[in-house]
Amino acid sequence: MTSTGWWFQAKHGLDTRGPFPRRRRRTLGDAVAGRRVLITGASSGIGRSAAIDLADAGAVVLLVARREPELQELVDAVTGRGGKAFAYPCDLNDAEASDTTIGQILDEHGGVDILVNNAGRSIRRDLAQSYDRAHDFERTMQLNYFAAVRLMLAVLPGMRERHFGQVINVLSAANLFGGPGYSAYVASKAALDEVSTSFQAETLDENITFTSVYMPLVRTAMIAPNAQYLEAAALTPEQAGRVLCDAIVDRPRRIGPTFGRLQQLVDVINPERADTARHRRFKSGI
Ligand SMILES: NC(=O)c1ccc[n+]([C@@H]2O[C@H](COP(=O)([O-])OP(=O)(O)OC[C@H]3O[C@@H](n4cnc5c(N)ncnc54)[C@H](OP(=O)(O)O)[C@@H]3O)[C@@H](O)[C@H]2O)c1
């Protein structure tokens, strides 16, 4: 897992690869020029920022989200800068629409080299408020897990045939240190992480990489309704977009904040202590 100190970097505007980044053998342009990069959730926030950087570096960006005007505006912005972008408005919760859209993308572009599963739904709700809300767990699984898996199943045959591909899953730092109050959301992202671990094992010798990005807080529309995050340290969408670009250049298996990695270690060695830390965090309202 790549070592990062993202909060520190967000504050000081440093390289998102951390204070001691590995020396690179290639640039983003080397990694993506002419590559077909499918980005879900491209109409705003992290996906939109990543799309601009990737197109600037020479990728052909294939943009999926529900809001057509926002996607079209992004296509215009990218083409205005000399890049190549195509909009595919689609509600990924609709399995039939999703299959039609990915079929159209494969027909029109001949394949997808890099899939960024970024579209996501977050729900903040304590257990005490969730007893009659089983549908929260279904809705988060629908978009964060089933929709992403559907896309993987559609693009992986081509990637395996060509012996090249990368799937980037935008998960949450809460997948590393726990997310009390976000149970449905964190569980759906964990499912995506797990299925990718199995797929990675099956395709390791085929030049296909699955990258789990454990994203920390990012100041986007997603966290806007939550007043407790108003003053919290957070990446800008541009910084988070660059994290996804770094993931494409370096192709790590996992990338996430150092603090979360340490917390995971504590969880393995002393789970009761990790539970206590999570419980305290929950009680203090963080
Ligand atoms: N912001 C954070 O603090 C944070 C932290 C950790 C992880 N993340 C993850 O980062 C990813 C991007 O989120 P963001 O922060 O950039 O928030 P955002 O600006 O709200 O972006 C969410 C994107 O998902 C798309 N989307 C939502 N429902 C969809 C659907 N049914 N079909 C197709 N697209 C859909 C939205 O587009 P439309 O509305 O146009 O469909 C939008 O482009 C998410 O997976 C989120 O879980 C965010």
The ligand as an SDF file (V2000), in Angstrom:
LIG
                    3D

 48 52  0  0  0  0  0  0  0  0999 V2000
  -16.3100   13.1500   -0.3880 N   0  0  0  0  0  0  0  0  0  0  0  0
  -15.7470   12.3620    0.4880 C   0  0  0  0  0  0  0  0  0  0  0  0
  -15.4100   12.7790    1.6160 O   0  0  0  0  0  0  0  0  0  0  0  0
  -15.4590   10.9130    0.1390 C   0  0  0  0  0  0  0  0  0  0  0  0
  -14.6630   10.1640    1.0220 C   0  0  0  0  0  0  0  0  0  0  0  0
  -14.4040    8.8290    0.7280 C   0  0  0  0  0  0  0  0  0  0  0  0
  -14.9010    8.2680   -0.4420 C   0  0  0  0  0  0  0  0  0  0  0  0
  -15.6770    9.0260   -1.2800 N   0  0  0  0  0  0  0  0  0  0  0  0
  -16.1920    8.3810   -2.4870 C   0  0  0  0  0  0  0  0  0  0  0  0
  -15.8170    9.1470   -3.6070 O   0  0  0  0  0  0  0  0  0  0  0  0
  -16.7210    8.8890   -4.6730 C   0  0  0  0  0  0  0  0  0  0  0  0
  -17.0860   10.2040   -5.3520 C   0  0  0  0  0  0  0  0  0  0  0  0
  -17.8270   11.0050   -4.4560 O   0  0  0  0  0  0  0  0  0  0  0  0
  -17.6790   12.5950   -4.3790 P   0  0  0  0  0  0  0  0  0  0  0  0
  -17.1630   12.9130   -3.0180 O   0  0  0  0  0  0  0  0  0  0  0  0
  -16.9540   13.1110   -5.5590 O   0  0  0  0  0  0  0  0  0  0  0  0
  -19.2050   13.0580   -4.3670 O   0  0  0  0  0  0  0  0  0  0  0  0
  -20.1430   13.6820   -5.5130 P   0  0  0  0  0  0  0  0  0  0  0  0
  -19.5840   14.9470   -6.0150 O   0  0  0  0  0  0  0  0  0  0  0  0
  -21.4980   13.7010   -4.9010 O   0  0  0  0  0  0  0  0  0  0  0  0
  -20.0710   12.5940   -6.6720 O   0  0  0  0  0  0  0  0  0  0  0  0
  -20.8570   11.4440   -6.7050 C   0  0  0  0  0  0  0  0  0  0  0  0
  -20.9600   11.0440   -8.1580 C   0  0  0  0  0  0  0  0  0  0  0  0
  -21.6890    9.8080   -8.2430 O   0  0  0  0  0  0  0  0  0  0  0  0
  -22.6580    9.9560   -9.2690 C   0  0  0  0  0  0  0  0  0  0  0  0
  -23.8120    9.1040   -9.0200 N   0  0  0  0  0  0  0  0  0  0  0  0
  -24.5750    9.0580   -7.9020 C   0  0  0  0  0  0  0  0  0  0  0  0
  -25.5770    8.1940   -8.0670 N   0  0  0  0  0  0  0  0  0  0  0  0
  -25.4540    7.6830   -9.3290 C   0  0  0  0  0  0  0  0  0  0  0  0
  -26.2110    6.7600  -10.0880 C   0  0  0  0  0  0  0  0  0  0  0  0
  -27.3130    6.1690   -9.5790 N   0  0  0  0  0  0  0  0  0  0  0  0
  -25.8050    6.4700  -11.3460 N   0  0  0  0  0  0  0  0  0  0  0  0
  -24.7090    7.0660  -11.8680 C   0  0  0  0  0  0  0  0  0  0  0  0
  -23.9580    7.9520  -11.1940 N   0  0  0  0  0  0  0  0  0  0  0  0
  -24.3270    8.2590   -9.9340 C   0  0  0  0  0  0  0  0  0  0  0  0
  -23.0500   11.4290   -9.2090 C   0  0  0  0  0  0  0  0  0  0  0  0
  -23.5600   11.8710  -10.4590 O   0  0  0  0  0  0  0  0  0  0  0  0
  -25.1140   12.1170  -10.8020 P   0  0  0  0  0  0  0  0  0  0  0  0
  -25.7490   12.7410   -9.5910 O   0  0  0  0  0  0  0  0  0  0  0  0
  -25.0440   13.0190  -11.9880 O   0  0  0  0  0  0  0  0  0  0  0  0
  -25.6440   10.7670  -11.1280 O   0  0  0  0  0  0  0  0  0  0  0  0
  -21.6970   12.0840   -8.9720 C   0  0  0  0  0  0  0  0  0  0  0  0
  -21.0390   12.2950  -10.1980 O   0  0  0  0  0  0  0  0  0  0  0  0
  -17.8980    8.1320   -4.0490 C   0  0  0  0  0  0  0  0  0  0  0  0
  -17.8040    6.7580   -4.3550 O   0  0  0  0  0  0  0  0  0  0  0  0
  -17.7060    8.3340   -2.5600 C   0  0  0  0  0  0  0  0  0  0  0  0
  -18.2510    7.2650   -1.8020 O   0  0  0  0  0  0  0  0  0  0  0  0
  -15.9530   10.3280   -1.0190 C   0  0  0  0  0  0  0  0  0  0  0  0
  1  2  1  0
  2  3  2  0
  2  4  1  0
  4  5  1  0
  4 48  2  0
  5  6  2  0
  6  7  1  0
  7  8  2  0
  8  9  1  0
  8 48  1  0
  9 10  1  0
  9 46  1  0
 10 11  1  0
 11 12  1  0
 11 44  1  0
 12 13  1  0
 13 14  1  0
 14 15  2  0
 14 16  1  0
 14 17  1  0
 17 18  1  0
 18 19  2  0
 18 20  1  0
 18 21  1  0
 21 22  1  0
 22 23  1  0
 23 24  1  0
 23 42  1  0
 24 25  1  0
 25 26  1  0
 25 36  1  0
 26 27  1  0
 26 35  1  0
 27 28  2  0
 28 29  1  0
 29 30  1  0
 29 35  2  0
 30 31  1  0
 30 32  2  0
 32 33  1  0
 33 34  2  0
 34 35  1  0
 36 37  1  0
 36 42  1  0
 37 38  1  0
 38 39  2  0
 38 40  1  0
 38 41  1  0
 42 43  1  0
 44 45  1  0
 44 46  1  0
 46 47  1  0
M  CHG  2   8   1  16  -1
M  END
$$$$
